[in-house]
Amino acid sequence: MTCKELCEQHKAKKNGPSSRYGNGQKRCQICDIFLNWTGIFCPCCGNKLRTRPRKQDYKIKLDLKKSRNFGKFENHTD
């Protein structure tokens, strides 16, 4: 698996101080790039995309952010 540079079309930009994973961006370790991509495999090299940070501290922060956002929609009724 090597990068064919097709992933440049889906390259994600950093949105301020918030987490890239929290914003729905995914990372390809082969291409070394963050992507805005709905699939679980890189469109360029076919490698499985990382959806969670590696460092434990950042994993905890991401989980806290997701649980707070989940609570906002939980009590919503129409």
MOPAC internal coordinates of N, CA, C and O (Angstrom, degrees):
PM7 1SCF
backbone

  N    0.0000 0     0.00 0     0.00 0    0    0    0
  C    1.4525 1     0.00 0     0.00 0    1    0    0
  C    1.5275 1   109.11 1     0.00 0    2    1    0
  O    1.2310 1   120.84 1   -62.25 1    3    2    1
  N    1.2938 1   116.00 1   117.75 1    3    2    1
  C    1.4608 1   120.53 1   176.18 1    5    3    2
  C    1.5137 1   109.22 1  -130.85 1    6    5    3
  O    1.2310 1   121.23 1   -24.00 1    7    6    5
  N    1.3229 1   115.26 1   156.00 1    7    6    5
  C    1.4618 1   120.87 1   179.92 1    9    7    6
  C    1.5187 1   109.68 1   -72.93 1   10    9    7
  O    1.2310 1   120.76 1   -49.46 1   11   10    9
  N    1.3273 1   116.15 1   130.54 1   11   10    9
  C    1.4613 1   122.50 1   177.75 1   13   11   10
  C    1.5243 1   110.99 1  -104.95 1   14   13   11
  O    1.2310 1   121.28 1  -174.31 1   15   14   13
  N    1.3396 1   115.16 1     5.69 1   15   14   13
  C    1.4608 1   124.52 1   179.34 1   17   15   14
  C    1.5301 1   113.82 1    62.26 1   18   17   15
  O    1.2310 1   120.00 1  -155.28 1   19   18   17
  N    1.3322 1   117.60 1    24.72 1   19   18   17
  C    1.4612 1   122.32 1   172.58 1   21   19   18
  C    1.5252 1   110.14 1   -79.51 1   22   21   19
  O    1.2310 1   120.73 1   159.63 1   23   22   21
  N    1.3292 1   116.21 1   -20.37 1   23   22   21
  C    1.4598 1   121.95 1  -176.27 1   25   23   22
  C    1.5334 1   112.26 1   -72.08 1   26   25   23
  O    1.2310 1   119.44 1   163.97 1   27   26   25
  N    1.3156 1   118.67 1   -16.03 1   27   26   25
  C    1.4712 1   121.90 1  -179.56 1   29   27   26
  C    1.5293 1   111.30 1   -59.79 1   30   29   27
  O    1.2310 1   119.84 1   154.17 1   31   30   29
  N    1.3236 1   117.91 1   -25.83 1   31   30   29
  C    1.4633 1   122.14 1   179.12 1   33   31   30
  C    1.5292 1   111.66 1   -68.23 1   34   33   31
  O    1.2310 1   120.30 1   154.35 1   35   34   33
  N    1.3285 1   117.03 1   -25.65 1   35   34   33
  C    1.4652 1   122.49 1  -175.90 1   37   35   34
  C    1.5224 1   112.11 1  -111.27 1   38   37   35
  O    1.2310 1   120.15 1  -163.21 1   39   38   37
  N    1.3089 1   117.33 1    16.79 1   39   38   37
  C    1.4542 1   122.13 1  -177.09 1   41   39   38
  C    1.5251 1   110.29 1   -61.35 1   42   41   39
  O    1.2310 1   120.71 1   -47.78 1   43   42   41
  N    1.3322 1   116.25 1   132.22 1   43   42   41
  C    1.4652 1   122.16 1  -178.56 1   45   43   42
  C    1.5169 1   110.08 1   -95.26 1   46   45   43
  O    1.2310 1   121.20 1   -34.19 1   47   46   45
  N    1.3270 1   115.31 1   145.81 1   47   46   45
  C    1.4548 1   121.30 1   177.10 1   49   47   46
  C    1.5244 1   109.17 1  -101.74 1   50   49   47
  O    1.2310 1   120.77 1   -32.43 1   51   50   49
  N    1.3233 1   116.14 1   147.57 1   51   50   49
  C    1.4642 1   121.78 1   178.92 1   53   51   50
  C    1.5209 1   109.32 1   -70.72 1   54   53   51
  O    1.2310 1   120.73 1   -48.06 1   55   54   53
  N    1.3339 1   116.20 1   131.94 1   55   54   53
  C    1.4675 1   122.15 1  -179.37 1   57   55   54
  C    1.5154 1   110.54 1  -107.33 1   58   57   55
  O    1.2310 1   120.26 1  -102.16 1   59   58   57
  N    1.3147 1   117.11 1    77.84 1   59   58   57
  C    1.4615 1   121.00 1   176.42 1   61   59   58
  C    1.5074 1   113.17 1    69.17 1   62   61   59
  O    1.2310 1   120.63 1    26.51 1   63   62   61
  N    1.3459 1   116.40 1  -153.49 1   63   62   61
  C    1.4647 1   120.51 1  -173.87 1   65   63   62
  C    1.5332 1   114.45 1   -81.15 1   66   65   63
  O    1.2310 1   119.74 1   176.06 1   67   66   65
  N    1.3149 1   118.10 1    -3.94 1   67   66   65
  C    1.4619 1   119.56 1  -176.68 1   69   67   66
  C    1.5285 1   111.37 1   -76.55 1   70   69   67
  O    1.2310 1   120.93 1   -16.53 1   71   70   69
  N    1.3093 1   115.82 1   163.47 1   71   70   69
  C    1.4569 1   123.22 1  -177.30 1   73   71   70
  C    1.5225 1   111.38 1   -70.00 1   74   73   71
  O    1.2310 1   120.73 1   -42.27 1   75   74   73
  N    1.3089 1   116.21 1   137.73 1   75   74   73
  C    1.4627 1   120.04 1   176.55 1   77   75   74
  C    1.5243 1   110.73 1   -64.47 1   78   77   75
  O    1.2310 1   120.79 1   137.80 1   79   78   77
  N    1.3424 1   116.09 1   -42.20 1   79   78   77
  C    1.4701 1   120.04 1   178.92 1   81   79   78
  C    1.5238 1   110.53 1   -65.64 1   82   81   79
  O    1.2310 1   120.10 1   144.62 1   83   82   81
  N    1.3211 1   117.42 1   -35.38 1   83   82   81
  C    1.4576 1   121.87 1   177.84 1   85   83   82
  C    1.5167 1   112.19 1   -66.17 1   86   85   83
  O    1.2310 1   120.43 1   154.10 1   87   86   85
  N    1.3289 1   116.79 1   -25.90 1   87   86   85
  C    1.4640 1   121.82 1   178.15 1   89   87   86
  C    1.5237 1   112.37 1   -88.83 1   90   89   87
  O    1.2310 1   120.24 1  -175.75 1   91   90   89
  N    1.3376 1   117.15 1     4.25 1   91   90   89
  C    1.4563 1   120.78 1   177.45 1   93   91   90
  C    1.5191 1   114.56 1    89.24 1   94   93   91
  O    1.2310 1   120.17 1  -173.03 1   95   94   93
  N    1.3243 1   117.29 1     6.97 1   95   94   93
  C    1.4562 1   119.60 1   178.13 1   97   95   94
  C    1.5245 1   109.59 1   -79.75 1   98   97   95
  O    1.2310 1   120.86 1   -28.53 1   99   98   97
  N    1.3239 1   115.96 1   151.47 1   99   98   97
  C    1.4585 1   121.85 1  -179.41 1  101   99   98
  C    1.5200 1   108.17 1  -124.78 1  102  101   99
  O    1.2310 1   120.43 1   -25.78 1  103  102  101
  N    1.3430 1   116.79 1   154.22 1  103  102  101
  C    1.4534 1   120.93 1  -175.68 1  105  103  102
  C    1.5214 1   110.99 1  -119.44 1  106  105  103
  O    1.2310 1   121.32 1   -45.59 1  107  106  105
  N    1.3203 1   115.09 1   134.41 1  107  106  105
  C    1.4572 1   121.81 1   172.62 1  109  107  106
  C    1.5221 1   107.58 1   -99.76 1  110  109  107
  O    1.2310 1   120.52 1   -56.10 1  111  110  109
  N    1.3228 1   116.62 1   123.90 1  111  110  109
  C    1.4572 1   120.75 1  -178.67 1  113  111  110
  C    1.5238 1   112.26 1   -77.48 1  114  113  111
  O    1.2310 1   119.71 1   153.56 1  115  114  113
  N    1.3089 1   118.17 1   -26.44 1  115  114  113
  C    1.4683 1   121.57 1   178.85 1  117  115  114
  C    1.5231 1   109.88 1   -74.05 1  118  117  115
  O    1.2310 1   120.37 1   131.17 1  119  118  117
  N    1.3310 1   116.90 1   -48.83 1  119  118  117
  C    1.4632 1   121.88 1  -178.51 1  121  119  118
  C    1.5266 1   111.97 1   -80.68 1  122  121  119
  O    1.2310 1   120.36 1   164.69 1  123  122  121
  N    1.3421 1   116.92 1   -15.31 1  123  122  121
  C    1.4636 1   123.51 1  -179.50 1  125  123  122
  C    1.5280 1   111.07 1    56.35 1  126  125  123
  O    1.2310 1   121.35 1  -124.17 1  127  126  125
  N    1.3538 1   115.03 1    55.83 1  127  126  125
  C    1.4673 1   120.98 1  -175.63 1  129  127  126
  C    1.5278 1   109.66 1  -150.97 1  130  129  127
  O    1.2310 1   120.60 1   -32.61 1  131  130  129
  N    1.3359 1   116.46 1   147.39 1  131  130  129
  C    1.4627 1   121.94 1   171.65 1  133  131  130
  C    1.5228 1   107.93 1   -91.44 1  134  133  131
  O    1.2310 1   120.81 1   -41.99 1  135  134  133
  N    1.3437 1   116.05 1   138.01 1  135  134  133
  C    1.4585 1   121.79 1  -175.14 1  137  135  134
  C    1.5185 1   111.83 1  -123.56 1  138  137  135
  O    1.2310 1   120.93 1   -29.57 1  139  138  137
  N    1.3220 1   115.82 1   150.43 1  139  138  137
  C    1.4635 1   122.86 1   164.39 1  141  139  138
  C    1.5249 1   105.11 1   -98.48 1  142  141  139
  O    1.2310 1   120.90 1   -84.24 1  143  142  141
  N    1.3205 1   115.88 1    95.76 1  143  142  141
  C    1.4600 1   121.03 1  -172.27 1  145  143  142
  C    1.5097 1   108.58 1  -145.63 1  146  145  143
  O    1.2310 1   119.62 1   -43.21 1  147  146  145
  N    1.3334 1   118.34 1   136.79 1  147  146  145
  C    1.4632 1   121.33 1  -177.43 1  149  147  146
  C    1.5248 1   112.60 1   -86.10 1  150  149  147
  O    1.2310 1   119.78 1   157.46 1  151  150  149
  N    1.3118 1   118.03 1   -22.54 1  151  150  149
  C    1.4601 1   121.46 1  -179.06 1  153  151  150
  C    1.5172 1   112.38 1   -77.14 1  154  153  151
  O    1.2310 1   121.27 1    -5.65 1  155  154  153
  N    1.3394 1   115.18 1   174.35 1  155  154  153
  C    1.4606 1   119.33 1   179.36 1  157  155  154
  C    1.5311 1   111.77 1  -100.44 1  158  157  155
  O    1.2310 1   120.08 1   172.63 1  159  158  157
  N    1.3190 1   117.46 1    -7.37 1  159  158  157
  C    1.4546 1   121.65 1   178.10 1  161  159  158
  C    1.5209 1   110.28 1  -117.37 1  162  161  159
  O    1.2310 1   120.93 1   -33.41 1  163  162  161
  N    1.3210 1   115.83 1   146.59 1  163  162  161
  C    1.4598 1   121.92 1  -179.37 1  165  163  162
  C    1.5339 1   109.78 1   -63.90 1  166  165  163
  O    1.2310 1   119.78 1   -47.22 1  167  166  165
  N    1.3476 1   118.02 1   132.78 1  167  166  165
  C    1.4635 1   120.30 1   179.85 1  169  167  166
  C    1.5254 1   112.25 1   -68.62 1  170  169  167
  O    1.2310 1   120.24 1   165.40 1  171  170  169
  N    1.3059 1   117.14 1   -14.60 1  171  170  169
  C    1.4554 1   122.70 1  -174.79 1  173  171  170
  C    1.5306 1   112.38 1   -94.29 1  174  173  171
  O    1.2310 1   120.76 1   122.63 1  175  174  173
  N    1.3241 1   116.15 1   -57.37 1  175  174  173
  C    1.4701 1   120.19 1  -173.45 1  177  175  174
  C    1.5269 1   113.64 1  -107.77 1  178  177  175
  O    1.2310 1   119.59 1   166.28 1  179  178  177
  N    1.3339 1   118.39 1   -13.72 1  179  178  177
  C    1.4597 1   121.83 1   179.31 1  181  179  178
  C    1.5219 1   114.42 1    85.18 1  182  181  179
  O    1.2310 1   119.93 1  -176.27 1  183  182  181
  N    1.3367 1   117.74 1     3.73 1  183  182  181
  C    1.4584 1   122.03 1   178.88 1  185  183  182
  C    1.5312 1   110.15 1   -73.54 1  186  185  183
  O    1.2310 1   120.37 1   -31.83 1  187  186  185
  N    1.3418 1   116.89 1   148.17 1  187  186  185
  C    1.4607 1   120.45 1   177.84 1  189  187  186
  C    1.5287 1   109.10 1   -67.98 1  190  189  187
  O    1.2310 1   120.74 1   -45.76 1  191  190  189
  N    1.3380 1   116.19 1   134.24 1  191  190  189
  C    1.4601 1   121.98 1  -176.99 1  193  191  190
  C    1.5210 1   111.26 1   -83.56 1  194  193  191
  O    1.2310 1   120.77 1   -36.07 1  195  194  193
  N    1.3137 1   116.13 1   143.93 1  195  194  193
  C    1.4630 1   122.60 1   177.14 1  197  195  194
  C    1.5242 1   108.12 1   -83.65 1  198  197  195
  O    1.2310 1   120.50 1   -49.86 1  199  198  197
  N    1.3439 1   116.65 1   130.14 1  199  198  197
  C    1.4662 1   121.63 1  -179.52 1  201  199  198
  C    1.5157 1   112.60 1  -113.97 1  202  201  199
  O    1.2310 1   120.74 1   176.15 1  203  202  201
  N    1.3396 1   116.19 1    -3.85 1  203  202  201
  C    1.4663 1   121.79 1  -179.79 1  205  203  202
  C    1.5250 1   109.34 1  -133.23 1  206  205  203
  O    1.2310 1   120.38 1   -31.42 1  207  206  205
  N    1.3199 1   116.89 1   148.58 1  207  206  205
  C    1.4627 1   119.49 1   177.42 1  209  207  206
  C    1.5294 1   112.09 1   -67.64 1  210  209  207
  O    1.2310 1   120.63 1   -20.85 1  211  210  209
  N    1.3286 1   116.40 1   159.15 1  211  210  209
  C    1.4635 1   121.14 1  -179.95 1  213  211  210
  C    1.5204 1   112.13 1   -83.73 1  214  213  211
  O    1.2310 1   120.35 1   144.77 1  215  214  213
  N    1.3141 1   116.93 1   -35.23 1  215  214  213
  C    1.4582 1   121.13 1  -174.93 1  217  215  214
  C    1.5370 1   110.65 1   -77.80 1  218  217  215
  O    1.2310 1   120.50 1   -45.71 1  219  218  217
  N    1.3211 1   116.65 1   134.29 1  219  218  217
  C    1.4661 1   122.46 1  -175.97 1  221  219  218
  C    1.5315 1   112.48 1   -57.72 1  222  221  219
  O    1.2310 1   119.89 1   138.01 1  223  222  221
  N    1.3444 1   117.81 1   -41.99 1  223  222  221
  C    1.4690 1   121.02 1  -179.61 1  225  223  222
  C    1.5272 1   111.15 1   -58.66 1  226  225  223
  O    1.2310 1   120.49 1   137.51 1  227  226  225
  N    1.3225 1   116.66 1   -42.49 1  227  226  225
  C    1.4604 1   120.52 1  -178.70 1  229  227  226
  C    1.5236 1   111.85 1   -73.33 1  230  229  227
  O    1.2310 1   120.50 1   149.86 1  231  230  229
  N    1.3358 1   116.64 1   -30.14 1  231  230  229
  C    1.4667 1   119.77 1   175.19 1  233  231  230
  C    1.5229 1   110.38 1   -63.53 1  234  233  231
  O    1.2310 1   120.91 1   137.39 1  235  234  233
  N    1.3399 1   115.86 1   -42.61 1  235  234  233
  C    1.4643 1   120.71 1   179.81 1  237  235  234
  C    1.5257 1   110.33 1   -64.15 1  238  237  235
  O    1.2310 1   120.12 1   136.18 1  239  238  237
  N    1.3325 1   117.37 1   -43.82 1  239  238  237
  C    1.4680 1   121.20 1   178.77 1  241  239  238
  C    1.5197 1   111.04 1   -61.18 1  242  241  239
  O    1.2310 1   120.28 1   138.25 1  243  242  241
  N    1.3201 1   117.06 1   -41.75 1  243  242  241
  C    1.4627 1   121.34 1   179.39 1  245  243  242
  C    1.5281 1   110.47 1   -63.96 1  246  245  243
  O    1.2310 1   120.33 1   135.74 1  247  246  245
  N    1.3318 1   116.97 1   -44.26 1  247  246  245
  C    1.4705 1   120.83 1   179.10 1  249  247  246
  C    1.5274 1   111.40 1   -62.43 1  250  249  247
  O    1.2310 1   120.34 1   139.73 1  251  250  249
  N    1.3351 1   116.95 1   -40.27 1  251  250  249
  C    1.4726 1   120.49 1   178.13 1  253  251  250
  C    1.5238 1   110.97 1   -64.39 1  254  253  251
  O    1.2310 1   120.63 1   137.68 1  255  254  253
  N    1.3158 1   116.40 1   -42.32 1  255  254  253
  C    1.4655 1   120.45 1   179.51 1  257  255  254
  C    1.5323 1   110.41 1   -63.10 1  258  257  255
  O    1.2310 1   120.51 1   136.14 1  259  258  257
  N    1.3354 1   116.63 1   -43.86 1  259  258  257
  C    1.4692 1   120.44 1   179.52 1  261  259  258
  C    1.5201 1   111.68 1   -64.64 1  262  261  259
  O    1.2310 1   120.20 1   140.41 1  263  262  261
  N    1.3454 1   117.22 1   -39.59 1  263  262  261
  C    1.4668 1   119.72 1  -178.99 1  265  263  262
  C    1.5341 1   110.79 1   -68.79 1  266  265  263
  O    1.2310 1   119.90 1   144.67 1  267  266  265
  N    1.3215 1   117.79 1   -35.33 1  267  266  265
  C    1.4713 1   120.23 1   176.60 1  269  267  266
  C    1.5181 1   110.95 1   -67.07 1  270  269  267
  O    1.2310 1   120.00 1   138.04 1  271  270  269
  N    1.3293 1   117.61 1   -41.96 1  271  270  269
  C    1.4621 1   121.38 1   179.21 1  273  271  270
  C    1.5211 1   110.76 1   -68.09 1  274  273  271
  O    1.2310 1   119.85 1   145.76 1  275  274  273
  N    1.3358 1   117.89 1   -34.24 1  275  274  273
  C    1.4610 1   121.10 1   179.19 1  277  275  274
  C    1.5197 1   110.31 1   -65.17 1  278  277  275
  O    1.2310 1   119.90 1   140.97 1  279  278  277
  N    1.3141 1   117.79 1   -39.03 1  279  278  277
  C    1.4525 1   122.20 1  -179.94 1  281  279  278
  C    1.5180 1   112.96 1   -63.93 1  282  281  279
  O    1.2310 1   119.78 1   151.28 1  283  282  281
  N    1.3324 1   118.02 1   -28.72 1  283  282  281
  C    1.4628 1   122.15 1   179.02 1  285  283  282
  C    1.5177 1   111.55 1   -65.53 1  286  285  283
  O    1.2310 1   120.49 1   145.00 1  287  286  285
  N    1.3376 1   116.66 1   -35.00 1  287  286  285
  C    1.4528 1   120.65 1  -176.02 1  289  287  286
  C    1.5177 1   112.94 1   -94.48 1  290  289  287
  O    1.2310 1   120.52 1   166.22 1  291  290  289
  N    1.3183 1   116.61 1   -13.78 1  291  290  289
  C    1.4523 1   121.63 1  -174.92 1  293  291  290
  C    1.5303 1   112.21 1   -66.80 1  294  293  291
  O    1.2310 1   119.71 1   139.96 1  295  294  293
  N    1.3278 1   118.16 1   -40.04 1  295  294  293
  C    1.4593 1   121.61 1  -176.24 1  297  295  294
  C    1.5202 1   113.65 1   -94.73 1  298  297  295
  O    1.2310 1   120.22 1  -171.20 1  299  298  297
  N    1.3152 1   117.19 1     8.80 1  299  298  297
  C    1.4659 1   121.24 1  -178.04 1  301  299  298
  C    1.5281 1   110.49 1   -79.39 1  302  301  299
  O    1.2310 1   120.34 1   -55.01 1  303  302  301
  N    1.3469 1   116.96 1   124.99 1  303  302  301
  C    1.4612 1   121.00 1   177.88 1  305  303  302
  C    1.5187 1   108.74 1  -129.98 1  306  305  303
  O    1.2310 1   120.85 1   -34.45 1  307  306  305
  N    1.3112 1   115.99 1   145.55 1  307  306  305
  C    1.4806 1   121.88 1   178.30 1  309  307  306
  C    1.4959 1   111.34 1  -109.27 1  310  309  307
  O    1.2310 1   120.10 1   180.00 1  311  310  309

